[in-house]
Amino acid sequence: MCGIVGIAAYNTRVDPETLEHATRSLAHRGPDDSGTTIIREHFPVPVEVGLGNRRLAVLDLSPLGHQPMRDPENGNWIIYNGEIYNFHDIRAELEQEGIQFRSQSDTEVLLKAYALWGEATLPKLRGMFAFAIWDAREHRLFLARDPMGIKPLYYAFAGQKFLFASEIRTLLATGLVPRKLDRAGLLNYLNFGSLYDPITLVEGISCLRAGHSLVWKQGAISESRYWNPLENAEHLVVDPHCPSPAQRNNLEEEIPAILEHCLSSQTISDVPVGVFLSGGIDSSSLVCMLSRKKTKVSTFSLVFRESEYDEAAYSRKIAEKFATDHHEILISQEEALKAIPPAIEAMDQPTIDGVNTYLISRETRAAGIKVALSGLGGDELFAGYSSFKTVPQMEHFSQYWTRVPDFLKEPIVSLFSSLASNTDQNRKFSALASSADRVMHPYFLTRMLFTPEQNGALLSSRDLHTISRANAVLSEELGRTAELDAINRVSYLESRCYMLNTLLRDSDVMSMAHGLEIRVPFIDHQLAEKLFALPGTWKLDKRTPKRLLVEALRGELPESIVHRSKRGFTLPFEHWLRGELRAEVESVLARIADGPLAKLLNIQAVEKIWEDFLRGRTSWSRPWALYVLQRWCELHEVTA
């Protein structure tokens, strides 16, 4: 696991000091080793390519795993962030072709694989990765990001230079990219509390999308998609009405084997591996499967003194049942509050989430663990969220509502608005009812932070081009779900929107802020293909949440864990914003009127959001989102 940065220059030079400074800015991602190199070519055109790497040593801890790494056979260079979980299999295949290796690292395997197969290497990889290879024969730079988007990769142009890095902050650290706010990115952030790839909050910086590769050659780039879960699952799709009970059982019986393979491959490491254990179904499932290997498992749980937020009883129950080496990390309110400023500083892009991941990552790394497994992805792929029930219902409502005569709609919505309490949920329902034919899809309303009406009040202006750019990726992803049943459609949108752009990004930056690698066994592209091929109706059961996952564990999870009420890992922000954080948040929100957001946000609307929160009309996440946005812009000197 590492941080990478590169500067490719066409008909100009790469400044060594700029490259070194940018590489140092990634030190938190790779505290174990550092390296840079500048490749110079004069034929067929003058080109310089600077590559930088910060390394967190997890596989092959020797100096032979040093990056940038050069292939002496062909002159190719690589910098790489991630883990290729099936690298042993790929290495064996390459060795049968007569290829020899100097190290035991997956970096060298990837470098040699590209030399033999080129871009055809990508479908062979199973893991999380973002890498860049200088192809000496083709005189081009080849970049790729893993299928599920677990590892980030950003890029930008600066005149005749092409820049890329693991973090936006590193691109800004070069001094070559203007610190100007992207208005479409701002709209996305206000919509969802995070930024949606490929748009970022900085104008001119884009994120390479999941399952995509990019080629830079002689100053120009071309991007292409090499994987999408639905296209790759087409040949597997099962008709829910055709299989006999025996055939259905056989299809579902494939899931435990896939899960076991995912977990086995993701525990390969030359350093100890721990598990984040909340006591929910997902993290408990990981511990359950690991216990079958008869090896001692180290588990880590955050424990709060406030019983309202404490899940210690559940995680303790799992730890005792499966005899783990359990670590309860007691966090006081004072300690949690002190962690908020550095957590915001760790955000590569503003987000309303992630402080909890920052805390547990910090404490797990302090315990000497470099690699931790997370149950992230279980809800999205195994239908664990409430959205799997509510969104199909909203779809039915929208279909019905479009048949209601127009002259009746407005009075009905007005009557509802006057009678219903002024809450976020009711505002979303009103938004759906008042513009059902204009809402892209009910799913996006369920994940929406500020409603379209609130955004209209908050933003000083919203031109059609900005709205179109902000909605483009949403429209594209939604379009791919047209042939899916309602449950699989929600699963796809949850995994390609919320999970990708909030949960995975937050997990990456908050863990790497402490030099900790988080692995996510449920987020495996072959598992995703298998699950998207199964009918959605097989995934929901009134009696058993996440039925396919629970049944794959053969009844080994305690009933009290399976049927406990679902609760996300949350911190008491509602209480803090009314108490300990109130003065700080009010002060920062007031600065919006004189800061970088003054030209873009209506300060009266900002004040109303805060007032609505204090009066219980809106949740803490709304003012918190504006607070984080202002602090992020201040920290990174981003202007309008």
C-alpha positions as a printed Julia matrix, in Angstrom:
640×3 Matrix{Float64}:
   0.0     0.0     0.0
   1.44    3.33   -1.01
   0.95    6.84   -2.26
   1.93    7.67   -5.82
   2.49   10.86   -7.81
   3.63   11.59  -11.35
   4.39   14.5   -13.65
   4.56   13.87  -17.39
   5.98   16.74  -19.47
   5.74   17.1   -23.25
   8.3    19.44  -24.81
   9.19   20.79  -21.36
  10.99   19.73  -18.18
  10.02   18.12  -14.87
  11.34   20.06  -11.92
  13.02   17.58   -9.51
  12.23   19.73   -6.46
   8.54   19.88   -7.37
   8.46   16.09   -7.72
  10.25   15.58   -4.4
   7.93   18.02   -2.6
   4.84   16.32   -4.02
   6.16   12.91   -2.99
   6.86   14.12    0.56
   3.25   15.29    0.8
   2.25   11.61    0.65
   4.48   10.56    3.56
   1.5     9.59    5.74
   0.42    7.02    3.14
   3.82    5.38    3.05
   6.03    5.88    6.1
   8.38    2.97    5.32
  10.16    4.04    2.13
  10.36    6.79   -0.47
  11.62    7.06   -4.01
  11.55    9.26   -7.11
  12.91    9.04  -10.62
  12.79   11.17  -13.76
  12.72    9.39  -17.12
  14.0    11.41  -20.09
  13.39   10.56  -23.74
  14.22   12.59  -26.84
  12.85   10.28  -29.54
  10.33   10.4   -31.12
   9.6    13.63  -29.18
  11.13   15.28  -26.11
   9.37   13.81  -23.06
  10.15   13.75  -19.34
   8.21   11.64  -16.84
   8.74   12.07  -13.1
   7.49    9.29  -10.83
   7.28    9.41   -7.04
   6.27    6.83   -4.43
   5.8     6.59   -0.68
   5.66    2.98    0.5
   3.81    1.2     3.27
   5.57   -2.17    3.27
   3.05   -5.03    3.54
   4.39   -7.59    1.04
   8.12   -8.26    0.58
   9.45   -5.97    3.28
  12.94   -6.03    1.76
  14.49   -3.25   -0.34
  13.64   -5.32   -3.43
  10.09   -3.96   -3.18
  11.33   -0.36   -3.56
   9.49    1.94   -5.95
   9.64    3.39   -8.53
  10.57   -0.05   -9.9
  12.25   -0.58  -13.25
  12.06   -3.66  -15.46
  15.64   -4.14  -16.72
  14.39   -6.31  -19.59
  12.47   -3.54  -21.36
  13.01   -0.26  -19.51
   9.43    0.0   -18.2
   8.86    1.76  -14.86
   6.02    1.38  -12.35
   4.61    3.15   -9.32
   1.76    1.35   -7.64
  -0.68    1.75   -4.75
  -2.66   -1.27   -3.6
  -2.67   -5.03   -3.36
  -3.08   -7.66   -6.1
  -4.59  -10.5    -4.12
  -4.08  -13.16   -6.8
  -0.5   -12.16   -7.58
   0.81  -15.64   -6.68
  -1.36  -17.18   -9.41
  -0.32  -14.54  -11.95
   3.33  -15.0   -11.0
   3.07  -18.77  -11.54
   1.54  -18.17  -14.97
   4.36  -15.77  -15.87
   7.01  -18.18  -14.64
   5.6   -20.82  -16.98
   6.36  -18.33  -19.75
   9.98  -18.28  -18.62
   9.84  -14.94  -16.81
  12.14  -14.62  -13.81
  11.69  -12.49  -10.7
  14.05  -10.73   -8.32
  11.6    -9.98   -5.5
   8.56  -11.46   -3.77
   6.46   -8.33   -4.31
   3.2    -8.0    -6.2
   4.63   -4.79   -7.69
   7.13   -6.75   -9.77
   4.43   -9.23  -10.78
   2.3    -6.36  -12.1
   5.27   -4.86  -13.95
   6.16   -8.19  -15.61
   2.52   -8.95  -16.4
   2.16   -5.66  -18.26
   5.31   -6.39  -20.23
   3.78   -9.65  -21.48
   0.08   -8.84  -21.8
  -0.15   -5.05  -21.91
  -3.64   -3.7   -21.19
  -4.98   -7.28  -21.29
  -3.42   -7.6   -17.81
  -6.31   -5.7   -16.22
  -9.01   -8.43  -16.46
  -6.59  -10.85  -14.8
  -6.15   -8.73  -11.65
  -8.15   -9.29   -8.49
  -7.54   -6.67   -5.88
  -7.48   -2.96   -5.08
  -5.06   -0.81   -7.0
  -4.11    2.42   -8.7
  -0.91    2.33  -10.72
   1.06    4.04  -13.45
   3.46    2.35  -15.87
   5.84    4.12  -18.21
   5.81    1.97  -21.35
   9.27    2.51  -22.83
   8.51    0.75  -26.12
   5.26    2.62  -26.81
   6.57    5.9   -25.29
   3.4     6.3   -23.27
   2.14    6.47  -19.71
  -0.52    3.91  -18.74
  -2.72    4.46  -15.65
  -5.4     2.17  -14.22
  -7.76    2.01  -11.24
  -9.29   -1.14   -9.73
 -12.77   -2.34  -10.84
 -14.64   -1.41   -7.66
 -12.84    1.9    -7.06
 -11.27    1.0    -3.71
  -8.1     2.98   -4.38
  -8.22    6.58   -5.69
  -6.32    8.19   -8.56
  -6.64   11.87   -9.55
  -5.25   13.73  -12.54
  -5.0    17.22  -14.02
  -3.32   19.2   -16.79
  -1.04   22.15  -16.14
  -0.03   23.59  -19.49
   2.13   20.97  -21.21
   2.33   18.9   -18.04
   0.05   16.03  -17.06
  -0.14   15.36  -13.3
  -1.56   12.44  -11.36
  -1.55   11.39   -7.7
  -3.26    9.35   -5.0
  -4.57   12.54   -3.4
  -5.86   15.9    -4.59
  -3.78   17.6    -1.91
  -0.64   16.29   -3.59
  -1.65   17.81   -6.93
  -2.23   21.1    -5.14
   1.15   20.75   -3.42
   2.91   20.92   -6.8
   1.85   24.55   -7.14
   0.93   23.81  -10.75
  -2.85   23.47  -10.31
  -4.98   26.56   -9.54
  -6.88   26.31   -6.26
 -10.25   27.18   -7.78
 -13.51   25.62   -6.66
 -15.48   23.56   -9.18
 -19.16   24.61   -9.15
 -20.44   21.23  -10.33
 -18.43   19.64   -7.54
 -19.98   22.04   -5.04
 -23.47   21.08   -6.26
 -22.65   17.39   -5.89
 -21.33   17.96   -2.39
 -24.46   19.82   -1.32
 -26.56   17.08   -2.89
 -24.85   14.12   -1.24
 -22.31   15.24    1.33
 -19.45   13.97   -0.84
 -18.04   14.4    -4.35
 -19.08   12.05   -7.15
 -16.39   10.79   -9.53
 -15.04   11.99  -11.88
 -15.83   15.5   -10.59
 -13.85   16.89   -7.65
 -14.18   20.12   -5.68
 -11.16   21.62   -7.49
 -11.65   22.85  -11.02
  -9.37   21.05  -13.48
  -8.78   18.0   -11.26
 -10.62   14.81  -12.23
 -10.79   11.37  -10.65
 -10.06    8.36  -12.83
 -13.26    6.36  -12.59
 -13.48    2.86  -11.15
 -12.77    0.13  -13.69
 -11.13    2.61  -16.08
  -7.67    3.03  -17.57
  -6.01    6.09  -19.05
  -3.21    6.57  -21.57
  -1.06    9.73  -21.85
   1.04   10.04  -24.99
   2.7    13.13  -26.42
   0.56   15.48  -24.34
  -2.85   13.92  -25.04
  -4.93   11.5   -22.97
  -7.53    8.86  -23.78
  -9.66    7.11  -21.15
 -11.52    3.8   -21.49
 -13.59    1.48  -19.31
 -12.36   -2.08  -18.95
 -14.93   -3.38  -16.43
 -18.49   -2.8   -15.27
 -20.28   -5.21  -12.93
 -23.47   -5.41  -14.98
 -21.87   -5.97  -18.37
 -19.6    -8.64  -16.96
 -22.52  -10.38  -15.2
 -24.79  -10.49  -18.27
 -23.9   -14.07  -19.18
 -24.66  -15.16  -15.61
 -28.08  -13.55  -15.13
 -30.63  -15.91  -13.64
 -34.36  -15.8   -14.41
 -36.09  -15.84  -11.0
 -38.96  -17.96  -12.36
 -36.93  -20.65  -14.12
 -34.72  -22.46  -11.59
 -36.1   -25.37   -9.66
 -35.57  -25.3    -5.88
 -32.57  -27.59   -6.36
 -31.07  -25.35   -9.05
 -31.63  -22.28   -6.9
 -29.87  -23.97   -3.98
 -26.95  -24.83   -6.24
 -26.65  -21.23   -7.4
 -26.76  -19.9    -3.85
 -24.3   -22.56   -2.7
 -21.6   -20.92   -4.84
 -21.58  -17.85   -2.57
 -19.83  -19.39    0.49
 -16.94  -20.59   -1.68
 -16.53  -17.15   -3.27
 -16.59  -15.51    0.16
 -13.98  -17.92    1.51
 -11.74  -17.21   -1.48
 -12.13  -13.44   -1.06
 -11.18  -13.65    2.6
  -8.29  -16.07    2.13
  -6.71  -13.97   -0.61
  -7.11  -10.74    1.36
  -5.37  -12.06    4.46
  -2.11  -12.67    2.57
   0.4   -10.34    4.2
   3.92  -10.25    5.59
   2.63   -8.22    8.57
  -0.15   -8.97   11.12
  -3.75   -8.45    9.97
  -6.52   -7.2    12.28
 -10.3    -6.87   11.93
 -12.56   -3.91   12.66
 -15.33   -5.49   14.75
 -18.54   -3.56   15.41
 -20.67   -6.57   16.28
 -22.87   -6.15   13.2
 -23.51   -8.88   10.64
 -20.76   -7.82    8.22
 -17.78   -7.53   10.57
 -18.98  -10.55   12.57
 -19.12  -12.57    9.36
 -15.46  -11.82    8.67
 -14.46  -12.97   12.15
 -16.61  -16.09   11.79
 -14.96  -17.09    8.5
 -11.46  -16.3     9.78
 -12.03  -18.49   12.85
 -12.36  -21.52   10.57
  -8.67  -21.19    9.71
  -7.75  -22.03   13.32
  -5.5   -18.97   13.6
  -5.73  -16.31   16.28
  -7.61  -13.25   15.04
  -6.97   -9.75   16.43
 -10.15   -7.67   16.58
 -10.57   -3.97   17.32
 -13.68   -2.13   18.51
 -14.29    1.44   19.54
 -16.02    1.64   22.91
 -17.78    4.77   24.15
 -18.55    5.65   27.73
 -21.94    6.96   26.6
 -24.16    3.85   26.5
 -26.35    5.36   23.77
 -23.48    5.0    21.28
 -21.73    1.98   22.72
 -21.89   -1.35   20.86
 -19.36   -3.12   23.06
 -21.78   -5.85   24.15
 -22.23   -7.04   20.56
 -18.57   -6.97   19.55
 -17.62   -8.62   22.86
 -20.08  -11.43   22.22
 -18.5   -12.19   18.83
 -14.98  -11.91   20.22
 -15.82  -14.4    22.97
 -17.62  -16.84   20.66
 -14.75  -17.0    18.18
 -11.95  -16.56   20.75
 -10.31  -13.54   19.17
  -7.52  -11.42   20.63
  -9.93   -8.59   21.27
  -8.97   -4.95   21.81
 -11.58   -2.56   23.15
 -10.5     1.0    22.46
 -12.18    3.22   25.03
 -12.82    6.67   23.61
 -13.97    9.49   25.83
 -16.0    12.39   24.53
 -12.99   14.66   25.09
 -10.73   12.41   23.0
 -13.29   12.16   20.2
 -13.74   15.93   20.08
  -9.97   16.45   19.94
  -9.83   14.14   16.92
 -12.19   16.26   14.82
  -9.7    18.98   13.67
  -7.01   16.49   12.51
  -9.71   14.35   10.89
 -10.87   17.32    8.84
  -7.26   18.03    7.91
  -6.99   14.41    6.71
  -9.92   14.82    4.3
  -8.64   14.88    0.75
 -12.07   16.15   -0.24
 -14.77   17.42    2.12
 -17.14   14.77    3.45
 -19.8    14.6     6.13
 -18.53   11.17    7.16
 -15.23    9.59    8.13
 -14.37   10.87   11.63
 -15.24    7.46   13.11
 -12.92    5.71   10.64
 -10.18    8.2    11.52
 -10.49    7.28   15.19
 -10.45    3.51   14.87
  -7.67    3.64   12.25
  -5.51    5.76   14.54
  -5.93    3.42   17.49
  -5.51    0.23   15.45
  -2.27    1.51   13.93
  -1.05    2.56   17.37
  -1.56   -1.05   18.46
   1.04   -2.12   15.89
  -1.33   -3.28   13.14
  -0.59   -2.28    9.53
  -3.49   -4.1     7.81
  -7.12   -4.25    8.96
 -10.15   -5.95    7.43
 -13.45   -4.06    7.24
 -16.98   -5.34    6.59
 -17.64   -2.41    4.26
 -19.69   -3.45    1.22
 -21.87   -6.02    2.92
 -24.89   -3.71    3.04
 -24.57   -2.69   -0.61
 -24.11   -6.15   -2.11
 -26.26   -8.21    0.28
 -29.18   -5.74    0.52
 -28.73   -4.58    4.09
 -29.94   -0.98    3.91
 -33.51    0.19    4.43
 -33.29    1.67    0.92
 -33.76   -1.82   -0.5
 -37.34   -1.66    0.78
 -38.12    2.05    0.59
 -36.77    2.84   -2.88
 -38.87    0.2    -4.69
 -41.89    1.59   -2.82
 -40.96    5.09   -3.97
 -40.62    3.81   -7.53
 -44.19    2.47   -7.34
 -45.39    5.78   -5.91
 -43.72    7.72   -8.74
 -45.36    5.49  -11.35
 -48.75    5.99   -9.7
 -48.26    9.71   -9.13
 -47.58   10.4   -12.82
 -51.16    9.23  -13.54
 -52.7    11.74  -11.13
 -54.13   14.75  -13.01
 -51.85   17.78  -12.82
 -54.57   20.03  -11.41
 -54.79   17.77   -8.34
 -51.08   17.39   -7.62
 -50.34   20.87   -6.32
 -53.27   20.97   -3.83
 -52.33   17.52   -2.51
 -48.68   18.49   -2.03
 -49.66   21.79   -0.42
 -52.03   20.03    1.96
 -49.33   17.52    2.91
 -46.76   20.26    3.46
 -49.13   22.22    5.7
 -50.1    19.2     7.82
 -46.83   17.24    7.99
 -44.05   18.17   10.37
 -41.14   20.11    8.88
 -38.56   17.29    8.81
 -35.89   16.17    6.33
 -37.9    13.03    5.49
 -41.08   14.98    4.77
 -39.17   17.54    2.72
 -37.84   14.69    0.56
 -41.33   13.25    0.13
 -42.62   16.69   -0.9
 -39.74   16.98   -3.37
 -40.66   13.62   -4.88
 -44.37   14.46   -5.06
 -43.91   17.97   -6.44
 -41.42   16.95   -9.13
 -41.76   13.18   -9.61
 -41.42   13.57  -13.36
 -38.24   15.64  -12.95
 -36.49   13.68  -10.18
 -33.87   11.5   -11.82
 -34.71    8.54   -9.57
 -36.09    8.14   -6.01
 -32.8     6.51   -4.93
 -30.98    9.81   -5.24
 -33.56   11.48   -3.01
 -32.92    8.92   -0.25
 -29.21    9.77   -0.29
 -29.74   13.48   -0.8
 -28.4    15.85    1.83
 -30.1    19.09    0.78
 -33.29   18.89   -1.27
 -33.47   20.68   -4.65
 -35.48   23.47   -2.97
 -32.83   23.91   -0.24
 -30.05   23.89   -2.84
 -31.9    26.56   -4.78
 -31.9    28.73   -1.66
 -28.29   27.95   -0.7
 -26.66   28.52   -4.08
 -26.42   32.06   -5.39
 -26.78   30.73   -8.94
 -27.15   27.39  -10.7
 -26.62   27.48  -14.45
 -27.77   24.62  -16.68
 -24.2    23.64  -17.62
 -23.24   23.19  -13.96
 -26.35   21.12  -13.23
 -25.75   19.0   -16.33
 -22.14   18.29  -15.34
 -23.13   17.44  -11.77
 -25.87   15.06  -12.92
 -24.01   13.43  -15.82
 -22.48   10.55  -13.88
 -25.74    9.94  -11.98
 -27.65    9.73  -15.24
 -25.05    7.42  -16.74
 -25.08    5.0   -13.81
 -28.88    5.06  -13.62
 -29.1     4.29  -17.33
 -27.18    1.06  -16.82
 -29.83   -0.22  -14.41
 -32.77   -0.11  -16.82
 -32.95   -3.91  -17.2
 -32.42   -4.69  -13.51
 -35.12   -5.58  -11.02
 -35.8    -2.96   -8.34
 -33.63   -4.57   -5.63
 -30.61   -5.09   -7.87
 -31.02   -1.55   -9.17
 -30.71   -0.23   -5.6
 -27.71   -2.5    -5.01
 -25.95   -1.18   -8.1
 -26.66    2.46   -7.27
 -25.61    2.03   -3.62
 -22.31    0.44   -4.66
 -21.49    2.79   -7.56
 -22.67    5.99   -5.88
 -22.75    6.05   -2.07
 -20.23    3.28   -1.35
 -17.78    4.37   -4.03
 -17.88    8.11   -3.42
 -18.36    8.27    0.34
 -17.49    5.08    2.2
 -14.51    3.91    0.14
 -12.98    7.36   -0.24
 -13.35    8.1     3.46
 -11.91    4.71    4.41
  -8.91    5.29    2.18
  -7.92    8.76    3.35
  -8.76    8.26    7.03
  -6.82    5.0     7.3
  -3.88    6.16    5.21
  -3.6     9.26    7.37
  -2.16    6.8     9.91
  -0.31    4.5     7.51
  -2.95    1.78    7.93
  -4.17   -0.37    5.05
  -7.87   -1.27    5.09
  -8.93   -4.3     3.06
 -12.57   -4.9     2.17
 -13.24   -8.6     1.39
 -16.89   -8.02    0.47
 -15.9    -5.55   -2.24
 -14.62   -8.05   -4.77
 -15.52   -7.63   -8.43
 -16.13  -11.33   -9.04
 -18.41  -11.52   -5.99
 -20.26   -8.46   -7.31
 -20.73  -10.11  -10.71
 -22.17  -13.2    -9.05
 -24.58  -11.28   -6.83
 -25.81   -8.95   -9.6
 -26.67  -12.04  -11.63
 -29.04  -13.38   -8.95
 -32.64  -12.13   -8.75
 -33.15   -9.37   -6.2
 -36.07  -11.21   -4.62
 -33.64  -13.88   -3.43
 -31.76  -11.32   -1.36
 -34.57   -9.95    0.81
 -36.29  -12.0     3.48
 -38.72  -10.74    6.12
 -37.24  -13.07    8.73
 -33.49  -12.81    8.0
 -31.55   -9.65    7.09
 -28.88  -10.12    4.39
 -30.19  -13.64    3.89
 -27.58  -14.78    1.34
 -24.71  -13.72    3.6
 -26.2   -15.11    6.82
 -27.03  -18.46    5.21
 -23.54  -18.67    3.71
 -22.26  -18.83    7.3
 -24.22  -22.03    8.04
 -25.9   -20.67   11.16
 -22.62  -19.88   12.92
 -23.6   -16.31   13.79
 -25.59  -15.88   17.04
 -29.25  -15.0    16.5
 -28.81  -11.96   18.73
 -26.28  -10.57   16.23
 -28.3   -11.44   13.13
 -31.5    -9.86   14.44
 -30.13   -6.9    16.37
 -31.5    -3.54   15.27
 -29.36   -2.02   12.55
 -27.35    1.02   13.56
 -24.48    2.61   11.73
 -21.25    3.41   13.51
 -22.07    6.96   14.55
 -20.65    9.61   16.82
 -22.88   11.9    18.92
 -22.74   14.88   16.55
 -26.35   15.83   17.29
 -25.4    16.37   20.94
 -22.01   17.96   20.2
 -23.37   20.56   17.78
 -25.81   21.74   20.43
 -23.15   21.73   23.14
 -19.37   21.44   22.96
 -19.07   22.26   19.23
 -21.76   24.92   19.01
 -19.5    27.97   19.34
 -16.97   26.56   16.88
 -19.58   25.69   14.25
 -21.37   29.03   14.58
 -18.05   30.87   14.21
 -17.07   28.96   11.06
 -20.52   29.27    9.46
 -20.39   33.03   10.06
 -17.06   33.19    8.19
 -18.77   31.95    5.02
 -19.96   35.53    4.43
 -16.35   36.74    4.08
 -14.61   33.6     2.84
 -14.08   31.72   -0.44
 -17.72   30.57   -0.52
 -19.21   34.07   -0.16
 -19.82   34.42   -3.91
 -21.42   30.99   -4.18
 -23.55   30.5    -1.06
 -26.4    32.61    0.26
 -25.48   33.44    3.85
 -29.15   33.89    4.83
 -29.87   30.34    3.67
 -26.84   29.1     5.64
 -28.16   30.84    8.77
 -31.58   29.27    8.23
 -30.04   25.77    8.05
 -28.39   26.38   11.44
 -31.58   27.79   12.89
 -33.6    24.81   11.6
 -31.13   22.47   13.28
 -31.35   24.24   16.63
 -35.15   24.06   16.44
 -35.11   20.35   15.56
 -36.33   20.82   12.0
 -33.28   19.31   10.31
 -30.56   16.84   11.27
 -27.02   17.68   12.35
 -25.59   16.52    9.01
 -26.79   19.66    7.18
 -24.98   22.34    9.21
 -22.07   19.95    9.7
 -21.72   19.63    5.9
 -21.48   23.42    5.55
 -19.01   23.61    8.45
 -16.72   20.98    6.88
 -16.97   22.64    3.46
 -15.89   26.03    4.82
 -13.05   24.53    6.89
 -11.78   22.52    3.91
 -11.75   25.57    1.65
  -9.89   27.56    4.33
  -7.32   24.81    4.92
  -6.56   24.39    1.22
  -6.97   28.05    0.21
  -9.5    27.16   -2.47
 -11.25   30.2    -3.93
 -14.35   30.76   -6.02
